[in-house]
């Protein structure tokens, strides 16, 4: 796996990472088999995919604990991993309390809890997962900067933020990564967020680069999803939206056939290609719990699309039916 830097002066990272959320939460009624998840993490490391992304809210801490167990059982792997986690979404908030928090006391407590679950002394990249609108972003980032000074965190990141929030945060402390949904299905960040990321010298870490699996072509909407899968409540997968969006995958299939590749590889290759097109590091973090699927995803880092193929994919995002989430108030779109 090739490497890049996370921002203009940031740490070295693999050009593709691994989103670990699905190993503990959201994509099925029950947690996937633990041994298979651990095998996937090991396969990733062996392939050079050493950028692992998690959050304290995935499985209410279970995902961080899984990674902690992986590192504890694998001598030397923690030191070779760029480990990223997040704070800000409090799934344990009592009724009537805020479910998103960015106050300084919470930031400090969340970091300490994550360090314990991960079994590490330092977090390589610490993200504000969502913006707490009751707290000035400057206060939140100041608290994050204090963690850097304390040696608990190395680099700071932001997730689902506006261009103005990126600039305000960078005025307090260097920001090395901005995480946003980006794929041939979701391109709203290109108008203002992407220029701000480039302006502050950060990298764009693209989550859901496969459209939550939809771009793989392996399911066609709501009816193909297991019970308990959170996508059953997402507008893009429901009813007429799901059926209409499935029709948009034809160009990916055609391009995949021409390359002897898969639609998922074409979708990932499009994201990888944005590094050159947009003049900044772009690191997609597709998730999987399957070691074989991980190998397929990793191979996409070396797939180059032609100008004509990129042009064929260009109209797709504008034709997608339905919002990214059923509730958009915690996304940058709601504040843009």
C-alpha positions in Angstrom: 0.0 0.0 0.0 1.3 3.4 -1.0 1.6 6.1 1.7 0.8 9.8 1.9 0.9 12.5 4.6 -2.1 13.5 6.6 -2.1 17.1 5.6 0.9 19.2 4.5 3.0 18.5 7.5 1.2 15.6 9.2 2.0 12.0 9.9 2.6 9.3 7.3 -0.5 7.2 6.5 -1.5 4.5 4.1 -3.4 6.1 1.1 -6.4 4.0 2.2 -7.6 3.3 5.7 -10.0 1.0 7.3 -13.3 2.2 8.9 -13.9 -0.1 11.8 -17.5 1.0 12.8 -19.2 -2.0 11.2 -17.2 -4.4 13.3 -19.3 -3.4 16.3 -22.4 -1.5 15.3 -25.0 -0.3 12.8 -24.8 -2.6 9.9 -26.4 -5.7 11.4 -28.6 -6.7 14.3 -25.7 -8.3 16.2 -22.0 -7.6 16.4 -20.1 -9.5 13.7 -18.0 -12.5 14.8 -15.1 -11.2 16.9 -12.6 -13.5 15.4 -13.4 -12.5 11.9 -13.1 -8.8 12.8 -9.7 -9.5 14.4 -8.6 -11.4 11.3 -9.7 -8.4 9.1 -7.6 -6.0 11.2 -4.6 -8.4 10.9 -5.1 -8.7 7.1 -5.3 -4.9 6.8 -2.0 -4.5 8.7 -0.3 -7.2 6.5 -1.4 -5.3 3.4 -0.1 -2.0 4.7 -3.5 -0.6 5.4 -2.5 0.9 8.7 -4.9 3.8 9.1 -7.6 2.5 11.5 -10.6 4.7 12.2 -13.0 4.3 15.1 -15.1 6.3 17.6 -16.1 6.1 21.2 -19.7 5.9 20.1 -19.3 2.8 17.9 -20.9 0.1 20.0 -20.8 2.5 22.9 -17.1 1.9 23.3 -17.0 -1.7 22.1 -15.2 -0.9 18.9 -12.4 0.9 20.7 -12.1 -2.1 23.0 -11.9 -4.4 20.0 -9.0 -2.4 18.7 -7.4 -2.4 22.1 -7.6 -6.2 22.1 -6.1 -6.4 18.7 -3.1 -4.3 19.6 -2.7 -6.2 23.0 -2.4 -9.5 21.1 -0.2 -8.2 18.3 3.3 -7.2 19.3 4.6 -4.1 17.5 1.4 -3.4 15.5 0.3 -0.4 17.6 3.5 1.5 16.8 3.0 0.9 13.0 -0.7 2.1 13.1 -2.1 5.5 12.6 -4.9 5.2 15.1 -7.8 7.7 14.9 -10.8 7.9 17.2 -13.5 10.5 17.9 -15.6 12.1 20.7 -18.7 14.2 20.7 -21.7 11.9 20.3 -22.8 10.8 23.8 -25.1 7.8 23.3 -25.4 7.4 27.1 -26.9 10.8 27.6 -29.9 10.7 29.9 -33.2 11.9 28.7 -33.3 15.7 28.5 -29.5 16.0 28.3 -27.5 16.9 25.2 -26.5 13.9 23.0 -23.7 15.9 21.4 -21.1 17.5 23.6 -18.1 19.6 23.0 -17.5 21.3 26.4 -13.9 21.2 27.7 -14.7 18.9 30.6 -16.4 16.3 28.4 -13.5 16.4 25.8 -11.0 15.6 28.5 -13.1 12.9 30.1 -13.9 11.3 26.7 -10.2 11.2 25.7 -9.2 9.5 28.9 -11.9 6.9 28.5 -10.9 6.2 24.9 -7.2 5.8 25.9 -8.2 3.2 28.4 -10.4 1.3 26.0 -7.8 1.4 23.3 -5.1 0.3 25.7 -2.7 3.0 24.4 -0.9 6.0 25.8 -1.6 8.3 22.9 -4.2 8.8 20.1 -2.7 9.6 16.8 -5.6 11.6 15.4 -8.4 12.8 17.6 -11.6 14.0 15.9 -14.5 16.1 17.0 -17.1 13.7 15.7 -20.0 16.2 15.6 -20.3 19.9 16.5 -21.9 20.9 19.8 -23.9 24.0 18.8 -24.2 25.0 22.5 -20.4 25.4 22.8 -18.2 27.7 20.7 -16.0 25.6 18.4 -13.0 27.5 19.7 -13.7 26.2 23.2 -13.9 22.6 21.9 -10.7 22.9 19.8 -8.9 24.6 22.7 -9.6 21.6 24.9 -8.4 19.3 22.2 -5.2 21.4 21.8 -4.6 20.9 25.6 -4.7 17.2 25.0 -1.9 17.6 22.5 0.1 19.6 25.0 -0.5 16.8 27.6 0.9 14.2 25.2 -2.4 12.3 25.0 -3.1 13.2 21.4 -0.8 13.8 18.4 -3.0 15.4 15.8 -6.4 17.0 15.6 -9.3 16.3 13.2 -12.9 17.5 12.6 -15.9 15.6 11.2 -19.0 16.9 9.5 -18.1 20.5 9.7 -18.6 23.6 7.6 -15.9 25.7 5.9 -16.3 28.4 8.5 -15.9 25.9 11.3 -12.8 24.5 9.7 -11.2 28.0 9.5 -12.2 28.9 13.1 -10.7 25.6 14.4 -7.5 26.1 12.5 -7.2 29.5 14.1 -6.9 27.8 17.5 -4.7 24.8 16.6 -3.5 23.1 13.3 -6.1 20.7 11.9 -4.6 17.8 10.0 -7.7 15.9 9.0 -11.3 16.7 8.1 -13.6 13.7 7.8 -16.6 13.9 5.5 -18.8 11.6 3.5 -17.5 11.7 -0.1 -18.2 9.4 -3.0 -19.7 9.4 -6.4 -23.1 9.4 -4.5 -22.3 12.3 -2.1 -20.4 15.3 -3.4 -21.8 18.3 -1.5 -18.5 19.0 0.3 -16.9 20.1 -3.0 -18.6 23.6 -3.0 -17.0 25.0 0.1 -15.7 22.4 2.6 -13.1 21.0 0.3 -11.5 24.4 -0.5 -11.3 25.2 3.2 -9.6 21.8 3.9 -7.0 22.6 1.3 -6.6 26.2 2.6 -5.7 25.0 6.2 -3.4 22.3 4.9 -5.4 19.3 6.1 -6.2 16.0 4.5 -9.7 14.9 3.5 -10.6 11.6 5.1 -13.5 10.2 3.1 -15.9 8.1 5.1 -18.6 6.0 3.4 -16.7 6.1 0.1 -18.8 3.1 -1.0 -22.1 4.9 -0.2 -22.6 2.6 2.9 -22.0 -0.4 0.6 -24.6 0.7 -2.0 -21.9 1.4 -4.6 -20.7 -2.2 -4.4 -23.9 -3.2 -6.2 -24.3 -6.1 -3.7 -27.7 -4.9 -2.5 -30.4 -2.9 -4.2 -32.1 -1.2 -1.2 -34.2 -1.8 1.9 -35.4 -5.3 1.1 -31.9 -6.6 0.8 -30.7 -5.4 4.2 -30.8 -7.5 7.4 -33.1 -6.7 10.3 -31.4 -4.2 12.7 -29.3 -2.6 9.9 -29.5 1.2 10.4 -29.6 1.7 6.6 -33.2 0.4 6.7 -34.0 3.9 8.1 -31.9 5.9 5.6 -33.8 7.8 2.8 -31.4 6.6 0.0 -32.2 2.9 0.6 -36.0 3.1 1.1 -38.7 2.3 -1.4 -38.6 4.2 -4.7 -35.4 6.0 -3.7 -33.6 2.7 -3.3 -34.8 1.4 -6.6 -34.0 4.6 -8.4 -30.6 4.8 -7.0 -29.8 1.2 -7.9 -30.3 2.2 -11.5 -27.5 4.8 -11.2 -24.9 2.1 -10.8 -24.8 1.1 -14.5 -21.8 3.2 -15.3 -19.8 1.7 -12.4 -20.6 -1.8 -13.7 -19.6 -0.9 -17.2 -16.3 0.7 -16.1 -15.6 -2.3 -13.8 -16.1 -4.7 -16.6 -13.6 -2.8 -18.8 -11.0 -3.0 -16.1 -11.7 -6.6 -14.9 -12.6 -4.9 -11.6 -15.6 -4.6 -9.3 -18.0 -1.6 -9.0 -16.7 -1.1 -5.4 -13.1 -0.8 -6.8 -14.3 1.7 -9.4 -16.0 3.8 -6.7 -12.9 3.8 -4.5 -10.6 4.6 -7.5 -12.8 7.7 -8.1 -12.1 8.9 -4.5 -8.4 8.1 -4.8 -8.3 10.1 -8.0 -9.4 13.2 -6.2 -6.0 13.6 -4.5 -4.5 14.7 -7.9 -7.7 16.4 -9.1 -8.1 18.5 -6.0 -4.5 19.0 -5.0 -4.7 17.6 -1.4 -4.3 14.3 0.3 -7.5 12.3 0.2 -7.7 9.1 2.2 -10.8 6.9 1.9 -11.7 4.7 4.8 -14.0 2.0 3.5 -15.2 -0.4 6.2 -15.5 -4.2 6.1 -15.6 -7.2 8.4 -14.4 -9.5 5.6 -10.7 -10.1 5.0 -11.4 -11.0 1.4 -13.4 -7.8 0.8 -10.5 -5.9 2.4 -8.1 -7.2 -0.2 -10.6 -6.1 -2.9 -10.8 -2.6 -1.5 -7.0 -2.3 -1.1 -6.4 -3.2 -4.7 -8.5 -0.2 -5.7 -5.7 2.1 -4.6 -3.8 1.2 -7.8 -6.7 1.4 -10.2 -6.6 4.5 -12.4 -9.7 5.7 -14.3 -9.5 7.4 -17.6 -10.9 10.9 -18.2 -13.8 9.5 -20.1 -14.6 7.1 -17.3 -14.5 9.9 -14.8 -16.8 11.9 -17.0 -19.3 9.0 -17.1 -19.5 9.0 -13.3 -19.8 12.8 -13.1 -23.7 13.1 -13.3 -24.5 10.4 -10.7 -24.4 12.5 -7.5 -26.9 15.0 -8.9 -29.4 12.3 -9.6 -29.3 10.5 -6.2 -32.7 10.4 -4.5 -32.9 11.0 -0.8 -30.8 12.6 1.9 -27.6 11.0 3.4 -29.3 10.6 6.8 -32.9 10.5 7.9 -32.0 13.4 10.3 -29.6 15.9 8.9 -29.3 18.3 11.8 -25.9 16.8 12.9 -24.3 17.2 9.5 -22.5 20.2 8.0 -25.3 20.6 5.5 -27.7 21.8 8.2 -25.3 24.7 9.0 -23.9 25.5 5.6 
